[in-house]
């Protein structure tokens, strides 16, 4: 299965095209007027800090998109995946949740354990998928979160293919996993990132630090820049063939709003990836046909299709 995000610019025509191409599920962020007027765009419900575009902002539009997706017998999930929320935010959060419960949302993508507990305490039994921001790296984490009724775990990009297979082989068949097919390779990773995720149109971890900002007489004098100015494109397309046998338990995630690969137009990328998902095996040539010049195998290839060969 393939899941992709939708946003303020999405239309039913777009969604129909994606569904025709073979997209199975969708997810979205929602920031209503009451939220951004209270907290500003700098405080997000879903770790996207740009004004308007990354989110759905109107309840009627959200309901319309959910209804259209359901008419096409597909699923849609709401991302409420900040690391944590304050007590004062909970009244508004549950207004949002009540709206989406009434709109027939298929489930939620959440990382904050306190919110998960609060939802279960209020009797909300909808599916909850654990966001990658929660940092589920091992069997102990899976076991811990399962007690709260988590049905799917979005795995960090930094897990190796062998670690993913180990999780699949050592958990019950009803446990699902979501893996990224593309994105940016960040040295921190979502679970360990507590800085800006795109505010002011730039990721904090891709902002170069100039040396003169560090005390020339201090202990870090002469040290190289701490942060990279160029986030590395990351590709996990080779996951597809390795995880084919687990197809009933694996959902592939294509975060098209942040592929980390300049020049890749989202509609074209989705068409190519859905076509790739139908292949029995995948080789490096096929991967390059999908991501083109963005393929920097030494830097970007997550698992190396030919690990014994380099270059």
GIQUI-V357153 format. One record per pair of residues at least 24 apart in sequence whose C-alpha atoms are under 10 Angstrom apart, sorted by the first residue. I is the first residue (numbers start at 1). J is the second residue. If there is no record, write none. Layout:
# GIQUI-V357153
I|J + I|J
This chain:
# GIQUI-V357153
1|25 + 1|178 + 1|247 + 1|248 + 1|249 + 1|250 + 1|251 + 1|252 + 1|253 + 1|274 + 1|277 + 2|26 + 2|178 + 2|179 + 2|180 + 2|181 + 2|250 + 2|251 + 2|252 + 2|253 + 2|254 + 2|270 + 2|273 + 2|274 + 2|277 + 3|27 + 3|75 + 3|76 + 3|77 + 3|178 + 3|179 + 3|180 + 3|251 + 3|252 + 3|253 + 3|254 + 3|255 + 4|28 + 4|76 + 4|252 + 4|253 + 4|254 + 4|255 + 4|256 + 4|257 + 4|270 + 5|29 + 5|54 + 5|55 + 5|76 + 5|77 + 5|78 + 5|79 + 5|253 + 5|254 + 5|255 + 5|256 + 5|257 + 6|53 + 6|54 + 6|55 + 6|56 + 6|65 + 6|76 + 6|255 + 6|256 + 6|257 + 7|52 + 7|53 + 7|54 + 7|55 + 7|56 + 7|57 + 7|62 + 7|257 + 8|52 + 8|53 + 8|54 + 8|55 + 8|56 + 8|57 + 8|58 + 8|61 + 8|62 + 9|52 + 9|53 + 9|54 + 9|55 + 9|56 + 10|53 + 10|54 + 10|55 + 10|56 + 10|65 + 11|61 + 11|64 + 11|65 + 11|68 + 12|64 + 12|65 + 12|66 + 12|68 + 12|69 + 14|267 + 15|65 + 15|68 + 15|69 + 15|72 + 16|68 + 16|69 + 16|72 + 17|267 + 17|271 + 18|267 + 18|270 + 18|271 + 18|274 + 19|69 + 19|72 + 19|73 + 19|74 + 20|72 + 20|271 + 21|267 + 21|270 + 21|271 + 21|272 + 21|273 + 21|274 + 21|275 + 22|270 + 22|271 + 22|273 + 22|274 + 22|275 + 22|277 + 22|278 + 23|74 + 23|75 + 23|270 + 23|271 + 23|273 + 23|274 + 24|69 + 24|72 + 24|73 + 24|74 + 24|75 + 24|76 + 24|251 + 24|252 + 24|274 + 25|69 + 25|73 + 25|74 + 25|75 + 25|76 + 25|77 + 25|106 + 25|251 + 25|252 + 25|253 + 26|66 + 26|69 + 26|74 + 26|75 + 26|76 + 26|77 + 26|78 + 26|106 + 26|253 + 27|66 + 27|75 + 27|76 + 27|77 + 27|78 + 27|79 + 27|105 + 27|106 + 27|107 + 27|108 + 27|109 + 27|255 + 28|54 + 28|55 + 28|56 + 28|62 + 28|76 + 28|77 + 28|78 + 28|79 + 28|80 + 28|108 + 28|109 + 29|53 + 29|54 + 29|55 + 29|56 + 29|57 + 29|62 + 29|77 + 29|78 + 29|79 + 29|80 + 29|81 + 29|109 + 30|54 + 30|55 + 30|56 + 30|57 + 30|58 + 30|59 + 30|62 + 30|78 + 30|79 + 30|80 + 30|96 + 30|100 + 31|55 + 31|56 + 31|57 + 31|58 + 31|59 + 31|80 + 31|93 + 31|96 + 32|56 + 32|57 + 32|58 + 32|59 + 32|92 + 32|96 + 33|57 + 33|58 + 33|59 + 34|92 + 35|89 + 35|92 + 35|93 + 35|96 + 38|89 + 39|89 + 41|199 + 42|196 + 42|197 + 42|198 + 42|199 + 42|200 + 43|82 + 43|85 + 43|196 + 43|199 + 44|80 + 44|81 + 44|82 + 44|85 + 44|197 + 45|79 + 45|80 + 45|81 + 45|82 + 45|83 + 45|84 + 45|85 + 45|89 + 45|93 + 45|96 + 46|78 + 46|79 + 46|80 + 46|81 + 46|82 + 46|83 + 46|109 + 46|110 + 46|111 + 47|79 + 47|80 + 47|81 + 47|82 + 47|83 + 47|133 + 47|190 + 47|194 + 47|195 + 47|196 + 47|197 + 47|198 + 47|199 + 48|81 + 48|82 + 48|196 + 48|197 + 48|198 + 48|199 + 49|196 + 49|197 + 49|198 + 49|199 + 49|200 + 49|201 + 50|197 + 50|198 + 50|199 + 50|200 + 50|201 + 50|202 + 51|199 + 51|200 + 51|201 + 54|257 + 55|79 + 59|96 + 59|99 + 59|100 + 59|103 + 60|103 + 62|99 + 62|100 + 62|103 + 62|105 + 63|99 + 63|100 + 63|102 + 63|103 + 63|104 + 63|105 + 64|103 + 66|100 + 66|103 + 66|104 + 66|105 + 66|106 + 67|103 + 67|104 + 67|105 + 70|104 + 70|105 + 70|106 + 74|106 + 75|104 + 75|105 + 75|106 + 75|107 + 76|104 + 76|105 + 76|106 + 76|107 + 76|108 + 77|104 + 77|105 + 77|106 + 77|107 + 77|108 + 77|109 + 77|127 + 77|128 + 77|129 + 78|105 + 78|106 + 78|107 + 78|108 + 78|109 + 78|110 + 78|128 + 78|129 + 79|107 + 79|108 + 79|109 + 79|110 + 79|111 + 79|128 + 79|129 + 79|130 + 79|131 + 80|108 + 80|109 + 80|110 + 80|111 + 80|112 + 80|115 + 80|131 + 81|108 + 81|109 + 81|110 + 81|111 + 81|112 + 81|115 + 81|129 + 81|130 + 81|131 + 81|132 + 81|133 + 81|134 + 82|109 + 82|110 + 82|111 + 82|112 + 82|115 + 82|131 + 82|133 + 82|134 + 82|191 + 82|194 + 83|110 + 83|111 + 83|112 + 83|113 + 83|114 + 83|115 + 83|131 + 83|133 + 83|134 + 83|190 + 83|191 + 83|192 + 83|193 + 83|194 + 84|110 + 84|111 + 84|112 + 84|113 + 84|114 + 84|115 + 85|112 + 85|114 + 85|115 + 86|114 + 90|115 + 90|118 + 94|118 + 94|119 + 94|122 + 97|124 + 98|124 + 101|126 + 107|151 + 109|133 + 109|150 + 109|152 + 109|153 + 109|154 + 110|134 + 110|150 + 110|154 + 111|135 + 111|136 + 111|154 + 111|191 + 113|145 + 113|148 + 116|145 + 116|148 + 116|149 + 116|150 + 117|148 + 120|148 + 120|149 + 125|149 + 126|150 + 126|151 + 127|151 + 127|152 + 128|152 + 128|153 + 129|153 + 129|154 + 129|176 + 129|177 + 129|178 + 130|154 + 130|155 + 130|177 + 130|178 + 131|155 + 131|156 + 131|178 + 131|190 + 131|191 + 132|156 + 132|157 + 132|178 + 132|179 + 132|180 + 132|189 + 132|190 + 132|191 + 133|189 + 133|190 + 133|191 + 133|192 + 133|193 + 134|190 + 134|191 + 134|192 + 135|189 + 135|190 + 135|191 + 135|192 + 136|191 + 137|163 + 137|164 + 137|167 + 138|163 + 138|164 + 138|166 + 138|167 + 139|163 + 139|166 + 139|167 + 139|168 + 139|170 + 139|171 + 142|167 + 142|171 + 142|175 + 143|171 + 146|175 + 150|175 + 150|176 + 151|175 + 151|176 + 151|177 + 152|176 + 152|177 + 152|178 + 152|249 + 152|250 + 152|251 + 153|177 + 153|178 + 153|179 + 153|250 + 153|251 + 154|178 + 154|179 + 154|180 + 154|250 + 154|251 + 154|252 + 154|253 + 155|179 + 155|180 + 156|180 + 156|189 + 156|190 + 156|191 + 157|181 + 157|182 + 157|183 + 157|184 + 157|185 + 157|186 + 157|189 + 157|190 + 157|234 + 157|235 + 157|236 + 157|302 + 158|185 + 158|186 + 158|187 + 158|188 + 158|189 + 158|302 + 159|302 + 159|303 + 160|239 + 160|302 + 160|303 + 161|236 + 161|238 + 161|239 + 161|242 + 161|243 + 161|302 + 161|303 + 162|242 + 162|303 + 164|239 + 164|243 + 165|242 + 165|243 + 165|246 + 168|243 + 168|246 + 168|249 + 168|250 + 169|246 + 172|249 + 173|246 + 173|248 + 173|249 + 174|248 + 174|249 + 175|249 + 175|250 + 176|246 + 176|247 + 176|248 + 176|249 + 176|250 + 176|251 + 177|246 + 177|248 + 177|249 + 177|250 + 177|251 + 177|252 + 178|249 + 178|250 + 178|251 + 178|252 + 178|253 + 179|236 + 179|239 + 179|240 + 179|250 + 179|251 + 179|252 + 179|253 + 179|254 + 180|234 + 180|235 + 180|236 + 180|237 + 180|239 + 180|251 + 180|252 + 180|253 + 180|254 + 180|255 + 181|234 + 181|235 + 181|236 + 181|237 + 181|238 + 181|239 + 181|240 + 181|251 + 181|252 + 181|253 + 181|254 + 181|255 + 181|256 + 181|259 + 181|273 + 181|302 + 182|233 + 182|234 + 182|235 + 182|236 + 182|237 + 182|252 + 182|253 + 182|254 + 182|255 + 182|256 + 182|258 + 182|259 + 182|260 + 182|261 + 182|291 + 182|300 + 182|301 + 182|302 + 183|231 + 183|232 + 183|233 + 183|234 + 183|235 + 183|236 + 183|253 + 183|254 + 183|255 + 183|256 + 183|257 + 183|258 + 183|259 + 183|260 + 183|261 + 183|300 + 184|230 + 184|231 + 184|232 + 184|233 + 184|234 + 184|235 + 184|258 + 184|259 + 184|260 + 184|261 + 184|300 + 185|231 + 185|232 + 185|233 + 185|234 + 185|235 + 185|260 + 185|299 + 185|300 + 185|302 + 186|228 + 186|231 + 186|232 + 186|233 + 186|234 + 187|227 + 187|228 + 187|231 + 187|232 + 198|258 + 203|229 + 203|231 + 204|228 + 204|229 + 205|229 + 205|230 + 205|231 + 206|230 + 206|231 + 206|232 + 207|231 + 230|260 + 231|260 + 231|261 + 232|260 + 232|261 + 232|296 + 232|299 + 232|300 + 233|258 + 233|259 + 233|260 + 233|261 + 233|262 + 233|294 + 233|295 + 233|296 + 233|297 + 233|299 + 233|300 + 233|301 + 233|302 + 234|259 + 234|260 + 234|261 + 234|294 + 234|295 + 234|296 + 234|297 + 234|299 + 234|300 + 234|301 + 234|302 + 235|259 + 235|260 + 235|261 + 235|287 + 235|291 + 235|294 + 235|295 + 235|296 + 235|297 + 235|299 + 235|300 + 235|301 + 235|302 + 235|303 + 235|304 + 236|287 + 236|300 + 236|301 + 236|302 + 236|303 + 236|304 + 237|273 + 237|276 + 237|277 + 237|282 + 237|283 + 237|284 + 237|286 + 237|287 + 237|288 + 237|290 + 237|291 + 237|301 + 237|302 + 237|303 + 237|304 + 237|305 + 238|281 + 238|282 + 238|283 + 238|284 + 238|286 + 238|287 + 238|301 + 238|302 + 238|303 + 238|304 + 238|305 + 239|282 + 239|302 + 239|303 + 239|304 + 239|305 + 240|273 + 240|276 + 240|277 + 240|278 + 240|279 + 240|280 + 240|281 + 240|282 + 241|276 + 241|277 + 241|278 + 241|279 + 241|280 + 241|281 + 241|282 + 241|283 + 241|305 + 242|280 + 242|281 + 242|282 + 242|305 + 244|277 + 244|278 + 244|279 + 244|280 + 244|281 + 252|277 + 260|294 + 261|291 + 261|292 + 261|293 + 261|294 + 261|295 + 261|300 + 262|291 + 262|293 + 262|294 + 263|291 + 263|292 + 263|293 + 263|294 + 264|290 + 264|291 + 264|292 + 264|293 + 264|294 + 265|291
